[in-house]
Amino acid sequence: MADPVQPAAVEEERMHIMQQVLENPFLLLFLGVALPTVIYMVWGVMEIVGIPIAK
């Protein structure tokens, strides 16, 4: 005979989004490469746009 308390104990708890991100090494690697790349590209475009036009 099954124990009525058992199904509640087996029920899985949902993981938070941040915990899923921090436990996935490939996602961390991707973010560690992609975010600085995007930030430096935006920074470079801002610097180029800020250069005055020669007359």
N, C-alpha and C positions, 0 to 999 in steps of 0.2 A: 504494500500500500504506500502511495506517495505521501511525502510530508507536505502539508499545506504551506509551510513557511519557505520551502525550497525555491519555488519559482521567483519570489521576490528577491531572494539572495542572488540568484543567477542573473537577474536582469542587469544588463550592462549600463554603466553610467556614460553619458555622452562626454567626449573630450572637448575642451574649449579650443577655439581656433588657434590661440597663441601656443597652446601645448602641442597641437598638431604640427605647427610650423617649427617649433623648437626641437621636436623629436624627428624631423625629417632632414637628414644631412644633405641630400641632393637639393632640396628646396632652399636650404640655408646657403649652399654653394651658389646656386643660381641667383639668389637675392644679393649675395655678397659681391657678385660680379656685375649684375645688371644694374643695381641701384647706383653705385658710383659711376658707371659708364653713362647712364642717363643724366645724372647730376652734372658731370663734367661736360657733357655735350651741351646741355642747356646753358651752363656757365660760359662755354666758349661762344655760343651764339650770342649771348648777351654782350660779351666783350666785343665781338665783331660789329654788332649793331651800334655799340657805343662809340666806335671810332668815327671821328668827324670826316666828312667828305672833303677831299682836296679841291682847291679852286684853281 
